[in-house]
Amino acid sequence: MVIYDGSMDKDVYKNIFGKTMEALANEDKDVVYLDCDLMNSFGTHNFWKKNKVQAINCGISEANMMGIAAGLSAGGKKPYVHTFGPFATRRSYDQSFLSIAYAGNSVRIFGSDPGVTAAFNGGTHMPFEDMALMRAIPHSTVIDITDGSMLEAIMRQIKDRSGLTYVRTTRKNYPAVYSADHKFTIGKGEILRDGKDITIIACGLMVGEAMKAAQMLEEKGVSVQIVDMFTVKPFDTELVVKCAKKTGGVVTAENHNVIGGLGDAVGAALLESGMSVRMKKVGVNDEFGSVGPQDYLQEFYGLAATKLMQTTEKLLK
Amino acid sequence: MTTAELKKFAAKIRLETVKEIGARGFGHLGGALSVVDALAVLYGGAMNIDPKNPDWADRDKLVMSKGHAGPALYATLALKGYFPLEWLATLNQPGTKLPSHCDRKLTPGIDMTTGSLGQGVSTAIGLALAQKMDGKNARTYLFVGDGECNEGQVWEGALFAPQHKLDNLILFVDYNHKQLDGTTEEIIDMGDITAKFSAFGWHAQSIDGGDMKAIENAIELAKSKKNKPSCIVLNTVKGAGVPCVAAIKLNHHIVLDGELLKTAINECEEALSKAEAGAK
C-alpha cells in the first residue's frame, strides 16, 4: 500500500539494514555478510561483534571482498556485501563482472550513498555511474531503493535470487512511500499516483522529489502520473509503454548521470516499442560529484522537485 | 601412487597437454607445463576427490588462478576420468567445454572460473571459508603464477587468509621466472616470494617444483600446519619437461605446429617411455 504523505521514514536505512541483515543471518545459516571496514557506518557493527562467522570484515580491500563473496557462493553460501557505492561498483568492477557474474555465482551487492546522498564525503565518494556500470553486466539485477519498507522487503526477497544483484541505498532516509507489508515484484514498477497529462518515471531519491513536483503541478492544474521504477534492470517496458500511451509524455528522474541509467532505459524501451512521445531526462548531466550538503547538491545538479516541475511544465508546452 | 607412478602420470599429462594445444595449433603452453608435476601429485593422491562425482560436497577443491594453465588441468582431469580424453582435442574450438581459461560452468572438475589474474586468490579464500563454515574436513588448493603476483589482489588475499586462520588453504606459486614479456627479474622482480608470504603470516616453503617427493612432502607438511594458510613456492621452469618448448625464450603463448609440434610430442613420448620403465 502506498502511504506517502511527504513525511520522512522514521528510521534511517543503515539501522534497517543492520537489523534485517542480522535477522536474515539468524534465519538462514548460509547467509554471510561481508563488508570493507564500513560496518560502523552501515549499522552492522554490533552484528559483527556478535557473529564473526556470518559477518566478515574484509578490511579495506573491495576487490578481494567481491572475490571472497564469489567463492562463498560457489561453496553454497548466500553472500551479501556492502561498501560505499563507488567502491562497490567502479573499484571492484572486474571482480564483480568475472568472479561473480560470469562465473555464475550469486552475490547481493549493496552500494551505499548513491549520488548526491554522499554529500560531505564529496566527489570521490559520489557515484553517478554505478547503475550504468552494473546494468552492463549480463543478467544482472539493478535496484535503486525508494524507502525503508522497500529496503527490508528487497533484502529478504533477494536472499535466494540467483546471479548478481546490485542494490543502491542511502544510509540516511527518504520520505516513507510504502507500508511495511507492501509486496514488491523485482522487475515491475509501481504506480504511485494516477494522472493523465504526463508521466514522471523516477527511482530512489527522486521518487520523493517527483511526488513533491506532482503536488506542485496539480496545484497548477496538471495531472501527473508517477511511476516508481525501483528495478532499473530487468526493466518493466510494459508499464513504461502503457503510461506513455496514456499520457503522451514522459519525464525520467534519477539521482545518477543521465548517461546509462534510468532515463536511457526508459528512452530505449519507448523507441524500441515504436513509441513516439515527448521525453526528457532529469538527472546529472555528465558531471562529476562534488562536496556539500545534500539539499545544496540537489539544487546544484538539478535534482530538486522545483527543477523537475519546471522540466515537466516545459515538456507540456 | 608411488613416486615412479607419479612421474609416469606427469609424463602422460605433459603428452596430453602438448597434443591438446597442438590440436588447436597455438596456446599457453609454457606456463601449463610448469605446473604439471604439482598437478600430478595433487590428482595422483594428495587431494580428496571423486572423479565420478565432481560435485561431491565434501571434496577438496582446486582453483587454477593462473587460468591460462587450464589446458594442463584439463589433461589431468581427463586422465583421471572426469570427462573423455577426446574432449582435449576440442580446446578452444567453437562450442567446446574446454576454453582457454578455466570455466566452472562448462567443465566437470573445474571448481572456479579464472582468467583475470589475481582473482582466484580471493575466490579460493571464499571456497575455503565456506568449507570451514560447514565444518568440512576439506581443503582448497590454489595455483598462482609468479607474474600474477604483480596483481595487488593477490596481496589483499594474502593479508586476509592468515587473519582468518585459513589452514585449509594451500597456495602454490609457480615460480618459473617468466611472464609474457620476459623474465620476472626484468619486469617486476618478485624476489624472495617465500619470505614475502612468510612475512604476511603464511607458513611458507620453497621447493623444487619438479621433484615429486619434495612436492608430496611439502603438501603433507602444509596439511599439518594449524591456524595459518600455507604457501608452497614451486621453483619451476616455464616449459618444463619438454626441452624444445623450454628453450623458447618467450614461451608464454606459442604457435605449436609443424616440426615444433612433432619434436614436442617426441620428447613427451620419450619421457613417458622412460617414466613407464621406471614405474615397472
Interface residues (C-beta under 8 A of the other chain):
Chain A: V32 V53 I56 C58 G59 S61 A63 N64 M65 M66 G67 I68 A69 A70 G71 L72 S73 A74 G75 G76 K77 P79 D94 Q95 L98 S99 Y102 A103 G104
Chain B: A57 D103 R104 K105 D111 M112 T113 G115 S116 G118 Q119 G120 V121 S122 T123 A124 I125 G126 L127 A128 L129 A130 Q131 M133 D134 G152 Q153 E156 G157 L159 F160 Q163 H164
